[in-house]
Every structure is written in C-alpha cells, then in structure tokens.
Amino acid sequence: MRKKPTYYGRRKKKFSRKLKISLYGAAVLVFALMCLVASVGMGSAVKNRTELFISTGSTYKAVQDSLRQSGNIKMLNFNILSRAKSYPERVLPGRYVLQRGMTARQVVEKLRRGHQDQVKVTFNKVRTVAQLSGVISKQIEADSASLATLLSDSAYLAAFHYPLSEDASADAPTQPFDTRTVLAVFIPNTYYFYWNTDAEGFFRRMYSEQNRFWNDSRREKASAMKLNRVQVSTLASIVEEETLKTDERPDIASVYLNRLRKGMLLQADPTVKYAVGDFALRRILKEHLQAPSPYNTYKNKGLPPGPICTPSVSSLDAVLQNKSTNYLYFCARADFCGYHSFAADYARHRANARAYQKALTERGITR
C-alpha cells in the first residue's frame, strides 16, 4: 500500500519545484542579458572618426565626458559594454583613434587593452630649451614646465654622455651633456611617439635617436676633422642661423672650418645675436660686438660652449662634408636675395660688406 507524503515531504517537493523555476528563470535572464550585450556590442557605435585623448590618471567619468562631448559615440552602447568588460576599473591613458563604423565592443576592447595610436612629433629649428619645450608640449602629454625643468637639470643630464672623440675606439673618453650642450641631443625631424610620453621618456628617446643619427659614416667624417658630435652640432647651428639656402651651407661651413684651422676668431653674427638675446637683429653694431658672453665669437676664439639652435640634418651634413675652399669671409648680398658673397681676402670682403651696409642704410634698416 502506497504511503501518503508527509508534511515535510510535500514541503521539500514544493521547494524543489520553486528552485527549478528560479534557476530556469535566472538562466533565461542571463541568456537575455548576454544576447543584449552581444547585440549592443555588434552594431556600429562610432558615427564619425574621433580622436580620444585620455590623460594620465583619468577616471572613467572623464572618458565618458570626452566621448559625450564629441557627439560621435552611442553612449548607451558604450556604457553597457564598458561595465560588462570592467573597463571603468582599468582606464589607460593615451591617444585613441576611433574609426567610423567601429562597434562598441571594438571601442571598449581598444581602450581597455591600451591599444594607442601614435602621434607625429615634429620640430625644426629652435634656439632655447624653453622654445623646444613649448613646441613639444603641444604634441605629447608632457607639459612645457616639466620638459624645461628636466632639460635644465644638470644632475639629470650628467647621466647621459657623448664621446669626446668620434674614432672607433671602444674606450674613448666621454663627456656628460649639460645645459649648454643639451640642444645637440635633438636632431630636427618627425618622430612617432605615444601621446602619454612624459618628459623623461621624451628625452631618453631623443638621446637614442641622436646616437642612431651618428652612424659609422658620420662619426668617421667627424673624426677626420678632429671634431666630436657636439662640436659638429655647434658649428652646424651657426651655419643653420646664417642662411636659409641649403645649397650654400657647405660653403659657409667651409669658411668657419678654415677659420678654426687658422686659429682665427669665427666672428659669426648669429653668436652675437644669441649672446645679446635678440634673434631679430638685422644689423650688428659695435655695441653688440662687445657683449660679454662666452657665445660671442667676436671676443672668444674657437666654438661657443654649445649649439645656438637645433641644426637641421642639412646643416649637420654640410659641416661633415667638409667642402674644400679657401674662403675666410662671407657677407650677405646687397640685393637681399638670401645668398652670400664669399671671399678669400679681406679687401674683397670689405668691398662686399660696404655694399651690403649701404643697401641696409638705403632701406632704412638701422638694427
């Protein structure tokens, strides 16, 4: 005879039925959520190409605000996927290019994995650390103050050396960079960086690029001239300031090389401008020539203590090509074409200079 279920048996059976229903409901809910997340992640979420810059230390809210302000992202899709992928807990800095048509899933995965898009960092001729810092800070995250402070820190720069001779000897003595020679580290060009590079990261990269620039061929040429890379850079910076005409840079370099070999004063006008701190001077007067500065090559023999600007590759190679001439003088042409008249003797040079000074006076240029 079949036993009638007890009270506790009926209760257990009822509880078991409720548990099954609850588990089934939960499974359906999870499946529905998965379908929702999948559908949200698959549709196009980026309306137009968008550059997203995420600063170091930014919060998820800051990322949301930036995307919302762009007006190019479907924020609901982004927010759902972000939380499903735990992106709010792992915001990584950098520059991210979100292409039109990307899905929310692609956007979130790119951001949470830190798949940055590099930026082009370009600089040409700059004359001071402050100017260089200002140019670079507009292209990477590092601000101008941090860059200028680092590049003016003698103790920090002392850890970075350059050879005193460019010969192939492995045990050649070296010299640490300092605040006067630091501009020689920077070779004007276009480089690719991650946007969130800090000041130290930028300098270390430029130090590496400078060593790469000084390949065997360039080092051999410098060694033959008995100059090291900082001396070449210093002379090239004067050549850079003397002319915008690339084709006459080797001639100008030859003048200063000839003067160095003869032990003559370089008497380079750009060094006087640097010494007095007025780069806009068009007419160098006697009062300017008396500027008490180690950069004034009218008063001090040899090269200045360091570059007066960041010379271009063209000017660096103009020095290294070591063109053979007998020129000792040059002067801007009186027709203001941008080129110069060269001379091997002082009398010819004086005639050229008088013609140029007369042209300045006729045009009312007094400084």
C-alpha positions as semicolon CSV with decimal commas, in nm:
position;residue;x (nm);y (nm);z (nm)
1;M;0,000;0,000;0,000
2;R;0,142;0,342;-0,110
3;K;0,237;0,576;0,170
4;K;0,085;0,919;0,180
5;P;0,352;1,201;0,158
6;T;0,428;1,358;0,490
7;Y;0,407;1,732;0,550
8;Y;0,782;1,766;0,525
9;G;0,792;1,561;0,207
10;R;0,533;1,781;0,041
11;R;0,723;2,092;0,151
12;K;1,054;1,957;0,014
13;K;0,894;1,873;-0,319
14;K;0,738;2,219;-0,342
15;F;1,072;2,385;-0,258
16;S;1,248;2,175;-0,521
17;R;0,993;2,284;-0,782
18;K;1,040;2,652;-0,688
19;L;1,420;2,615;-0,705
20;K;1,397;2,468;-1,053
21;I;1,172;2,750;-1,165
22;S;1,408;3,010;-1,012
23;L;1,715;2,855;-1,174
24;Y;1,536;2,835;-1,506
25;G;1,431;3,200;-1,473
26;A;1,786;3,305;-1,383
27;A;1,924;3,116;-1,681
28;V;1,675;3,284;-1,910
29;L;1,766;3,623;-1,762
30;V;2,140;3,560;-1,803
31;F;2,085;3,443;-2,159
32;A;1,875;3,752;-2,231
33;L;2,144;3,978;-2,085
34;M;2,410;3,801;-2,291
35;C;2,201;3,849;-2,602
36;L;2,151;4,216;-2,513
37;V;2,522;4,270;-2,455
38;A;2,606;4,087;-2,776
39;S;2,356;4,288;-2,979
40;V;2,475;4,614;-2,819
41;G;2,836;4,527;-2,896
42;M;2,782;4,432;-3,259
43;G;2,613;4,739;-3,403
44;S;2,800;5,043;-3,528
45;A;2,865;5,279;-3,236
46;V;3,101;5,539;-3,386
47;K;2,936;5,789;-3,616
48;N;3,250;5,978;-3,727
49;R;3,625;5,939;-3,683
50;T;3,711;6,057;-3,335
51;E;4,042;6,127;-3,161
52;L;4,017;6,049;-2,792
53;F;4,291;6,178;-2,561
54;I;4,292;6,020;-2,215
55;S;4,526;6,193;-1,971
56;T;4,728;6,001;-1,716
57;G;4,516;5,942;-1,405
58;S;4,184;6,000;-1,583
59;T;3,869;5,838;-1,449
60;Y;3,600;5,653;-1,639
61;K;3,376;5,957;-1,596
62;A;3,636;6,174;-1,770
63;V;3,637;5,930;-2,062
64;Q;3,257;5,939;-2,074
65;D;3,258;6,319;-2,073
66;S;3,509;6,335;-2,360
67;L;3,312;6,090;-2,571
68;R;2,983;6,261;-2,492
69;Q;3,124;6,600;-2,593
70;S;3,244;6,459;-2,925
71;G;2,885;6,366;-3,011
72;N;3,014;6,081;-3,224
73;I;2,958;5,782;-2,993
74;K;2,643;5,592;-2,897
75;M;2,689;5,632;-2,524
76;L;2,430;5,374;-2,415
77;N;2,606;5,100;-2,610
78;F;2,946;5,215;-2,485
79;N;2,838;5,226;-2,121
80;I;2,674;4,883;-2,126
81;L;2,978;4,718;-2,284
82;S;3,223;4,911;-2,065
83;R;3,066;4,782;-1,745
84;A;3,028;4,431;-1,885
85;K;3,402;4,432;-1,965
86;S;3,508;4,604;-1,637
87;Y;3,660;4,894;-1,831
88;P;3,580;5,156;-1,561
89;E;3,837;4,982;-1,336
90;R;4,117;4,983;-1,596
91;V;4,124;5,319;-1,774
92;L;4,457;5,355;-1,955
93;P;4,597;5,689;-2,080
94;G;4,686;5,768;-2,440
95;R;4,557;5,879;-2,778
96;Y;4,299;5,654;-2,935
97;V;4,159;5,697;-3,285
98;L;3,805;5,561;-3,309
99;Q;3,721;5,499;-3,670
100;R;3,376;5,550;-3,815
101;G;3,171;5,230;-3,802
102;M;3,354;5,070;-3,509
103;T;3,130;4,870;-3,279
104;A;3,100;4,939;-2,907
105;R;3,285;4,613;-2,845
106;Q;3,576;4,722;-3,064
107;V;3,590;5,060;-2,892
108;V;3,588;4,915;-2,541
109;E;3,845;4,647;-2,626
110;K;4,077;4,907;-2,781
111;L;4,056;5,127;-2,472
112;R;4,079;4,860;-2,204
113;R;4,379;4,696;-2,374
114;G;4,554;5,030;-2,419
115;H;4,594;4,993;-2,797
116;Q;4,707;5,350;-2,854
117;D;4,756;5,526;-3,185
118;Q;5,088;5,708;-3,203
119;V;5,127;6,079;-3,272
120;K;5,370;6,251;-3,506
121;V;5,610;6,472;-3,313
122;T;5,784;6,724;-3,535
123;F;6,025;7,002;-3,450
124;N;6,258;7,208;-3,662
125;K;6,499;7,482;-3,558
126;V;6,457;7,601;-3,201
127;R;6,700;7,824;-3,016
128;T;6,632;7,759;-2,650
129;V;6,520;7,484;-2,416
130;A;6,212;7,690;-2,334
131;Q;6,119;7,717;-2,701
132;L;6,175;7,345;-2,757
133;S;5,965;7,260;-2,452
134;G;5,681;7,475;-2,579
135;V;5,684;7,310;-2,922
136;I;5,694;6,955;-2,785
137;S;5,432;7,008;-2,514
138;K;5,175;7,082;-2,783
139;Q;5,229;6,736;-2,931
140;I;5,257;6,498;-2,631
141;E;5,114;6,488;-2,281
142;A;5,427;6,619;-2,106
143;D;5,379;6,988;-2,026
144;S;5,632;7,259;-2,112
145;A;5,725;7,319;-1,748
146;S;5,822;6,956;-1,684
147;L;6,020;6,942;-2,009
148;A;6,203;7,270;-1,942
149;T;6,280;7,167;-1,584
150;L;6,425;6,833;-1,691
151;L;6,635;6,982;-1,971
152;S;6,773;7,240;-1,729
153;D;6,864;6,982;-1,463
154;S;7,243;6,946;-1,473
155;A;7,238;6,647;-1,235
156;Y;6,995;6,459;-1,458
157;L;7,179;6,542;-1,781
158;A;7,508;6,425;-1,632
159;A;7,388;6,065;-1,669
160;F;7,394;6,099;-2,049
161;H;7,731;6,108;-2,225
162;Y;7,878;6,170;-2,568
163;P;8,228;6,068;-2,691
164;L;8,497;6,332;-2,687
165;S;8,638;6,172;-3,000
166;E;8,439;6,010;-3,278
167;D;8,703;5,746;-3,351
168;A;8,613;5,379;-3,331
169;S;8,792;5,320;-3,000
170;A;8,566;5,148;-2,750
171;D;8,744;5,307;-2,456
172;A;8,734;5,664;-2,593
173;P;8,670;5,917;-2,314
174;T;8,323;6,065;-2,287
175;Q;8,172;6,389;-2,164
176;P;7,833;6,428;-1,994
177;F;7,578;6,653;-2,155
178;D;7,499;6,972;-1,967
179;T;7,268;7,269;-2,001
180;R;7,495;7,428;-2,263
181;T;7,529;7,121;-2,484
182;V;7,185;6,962;-2,440
183;L;7,048;7,104;-2,768
184;A;7,294;6,878;-2,951
185;V;7,079;6,583;-2,840
186;F;6,788;6,695;-3,057
187;I;6,800;6,621;-3,430
188;P;6,511;6,803;-3,605
189;N;6,284;6,553;-3,775
190;T;5,946;6,384;-3,743
191;Y;5,922;6,107;-3,484
192;Y;5,640;5,879;-3,371
193;F;5,552;5,875;-3,001
194;Y;5,277;5,753;-2,775
195;W;5,090;6,066;-2,672
196;N;5,117;5,996;-2,297
197;T;5,500;6,010;-2,308
198;D;5,640;6,206;-2,013
199;A;5,937;6,445;-2,013
200;E;6,192;6,181;-1,922
201;G;6,057;5,936;-2,180
202;F;6,084;6,205;-2,446
203;F;6,444;6,292;-2,360
204;R;6,557;5,929;-2,347
205;R;6,404;5,866;-2,688
206;M;6,579;6,173;-2,835
207;Y;6,908;6,061;-2,681
208;S;6,867;5,724;-2,855
209;E;6,775;5,892;-3,184
210;Q;7,084;6,113;-3,160
211;N;7,306;5,806;-3,114
212;R;7,134;5,642;-3,410
213;F;7,192;5,952;-3,624
214;W;7,564;5,934;-3,554
215;N;7,627;5,628;-3,768
216;D;7,971;5,500;-3,869
217;S;7,991;5,725;-4,175
218;R;7,919;6,046;-3,984
219;R;8,149;5,950;-3,699
220;E;8,433;5,881;-3,942
221;K;8,389;6,221;-4,105
222;A;8,384;6,399;-3,769
223;S;8,692;6,206;-3,656
224;A;8,880;6,307;-3,973
225;M;8,801;6,670;-3,888
226;K;8,909;6,615;-3,524
227;L;8,567;6,725;-3,403
228;N;8,319;6,544;-3,180
229;R;7,945;6,536;-3,238
230;V;7,868;6,828;-3,005
231;Q;8,130;7,043;-3,178
232;V;7,984;6,949;-3,516
233;S;7,636;7,033;-3,388
234;T;7,760;7,365;-3,250
235;L;7,922;7,465;-3,579
236;A;7,618;7,341;-3,772
237;S;7,392;7,556;-3,554
238;I;7,586;7,864;-3,666
239;V;7,557;7,755;-4,030
240;E;7,183;7,698;-3,977
241;E;7,139;8,052;-3,849
242;E;7,347;8,206;-4,126
243;T;7,137;8,101;-4,424
244;L;6,809;7,953;-4,536
245;K;6,972;7,844;-4,863
246;T;7,054;7,476;-4,830
247;D;7,283;7,475;-5,133
248;E;7,525;7,731;-4,986
249;R;7,557;7,576;-4,640
250;P;7,867;7,375;-4,734
251;D;8,038;7,700;-4,844
252;I;7,951;7,873;-4,518
253;A;8,069;7,569;-4,322
254;S;8,399;7,582;-4,511
255;V;8,456;7,944;-4,402
256;Y;8,426;7,859;-4,034
257;L;8,630;7,540;-4,068
258;N;8,907;7,738;-4,239
259;R;8,898;7,996;-3,961
260;L;8,915;7,727;-3,695
261;R;9,217;7,567;-3,862
262;K;9,395;7,904;-3,879
263;G;9,312;7,991;-3,517
264;M;9,110;8,297;-3,625
265;L;8,808;8,433;-3,442
266;L;8,492;8,292;-3,600
267;Q;8,323;8,634;-3,585
268;A;7,984;8,478;-3,651
269;D;7,699;8,729;-3,628
270;P;7,442;8,468;-3,510
271;T;7,651;8,406;-3,198
272;V;7,632;8,777;-3,119
273;K;7,254;8,770;-3,153
274;Y;7,249;8,471;-2,918
275;A;7,480;8,648;-2,674
276;V;7,262;8,961;-2,656
277;G;6,938;8,759;-2,667
278;D;6,796;8,940;-2,969
279;F;6,745;8,700;-3,259
280;A;6,564;8,960;-3,469
281;L;6,874;9,180;-3,516
282;R;6,941;9,252;-3,883
283;R;7,226;9,494;-3,833
284;I;7,509;9,408;-3,592
285;L;7,653;9,724;-3,435
286;K;7,981;9,778;-3,246
287;E;7,795;9,782;-2,916
288;H;7,666;9,432;-2,988
289;L;8,016;9,303;-3,060
290;Q;8,120;9,388;-2,705
291;A;7,863;9,160;-2,540
292;P;8,040;8,983;-2,251
293;S;7,936;8,628;-2,327
294;P;8,120;8,300;-2,398
295;Y;7,892;8,273;-2,703
296;N;8,028;8,596;-2,856
297;T;8,272;8,469;-3,119
298;Y;8,394;8,822;-3,188
299;K;8,556;8,815;-2,843
300;N;8,627;8,446;-2,785
301;K;8,832;8,212;-3,002
302;G;8,701;7,875;-3,109
303;L;8,349;7,741;-3,095
304;P;8,085;7,859;-2,847
305;P;8,015;7,632;-2,545
306;G;7,727;7,462;-2,726
307;P;7,475;7,489;-3,009
308;I;7,288;7,817;-3,051
309;C;6,993;7,629;-3,206
310;T;6,898;7,279;-3,312
311;P;7,064;7,248;-3,654
312;S;6,892;7,062;-3,935
313;V;7,031;6,744;-4,086
314;S;7,122;6,957;-4,388
315;S;7,344;7,184;-4,178
316;L;7,498;6,895;-3,986
317;D;7,590;6,721;-4,310
318;A;7,714;7,048;-4,461
319;V;7,974;7,058;-4,184
320;L;8,058;6,689;-4,215
321;Q;8,102;6,710;-4,593
322;N;8,400;6,936;-4,523
323;K;8,394;7,120;-4,856
324;S;8,739;7,237;-4,960
325;T;8,759;7,613;-5,027
326;N;8,996;7,897;-4,946
327;Y;8,714;8,122;-4,822
328;L;8,768;8,309;-4,498
329;Y;8,487;8,564;-4,525
330;F;8,131;8,598;-4,646
331;C;7,867;8,868;-4,641
332;A;7,500;8,888;-4,734
333;R;7,447;9,006;-5,088
334;A;7,331;9,362;-5,135
335;D;7,033;9,254;-5,346
336;F;6,880;9,076;-5,043
337;C;6,832;8,757;-5,241
338;G;6,920;8,549;-4,937
339;Y;7,254;8,430;-5,071
340;H;7,604;8,543;-4,968
341;S;7,919;8,671;-5,136
342;F;8,233;8,476;-5,039
343;A;8,591;8,600;-5,030
344;A;8,936;8,461;-4,959
345;D;9,093;8,801;-4,879
346;Y;8,987;9,082;-4,650
347;A;8,993;9,357;-4,916
348;R;8,734;9,175;-5,127
349;H;8,528;9,108;-4,820
350;R;8,534;9,474;-4,714
351;A;8,402;9,575;-5,056
352;N;8,120;9,322;-5,025
353;A;8,042;9,440;-4,673
354;R;8,033;9,808;-4,772
355;A;7,786;9,730;-5,049
356;Y;7,561;9,544;-4,807
357;Q;7,581;9,816;-4,538
358;K;7,491;10,077;-4,797
359;A;7,187;9,871;-4,904
360;L;7,076;9,845;-4,540
361;T;7,102;10,221;-4,496
362;E;6,910;10,288;-4,816
363;R;6,629;10,066;-4,689
364;G;6,625;10,241;-4,352
365;I;6,733;9,930;-4,162
366;T;6,913;10,052;-3,853
367;R;6,907;9,740;-3,635
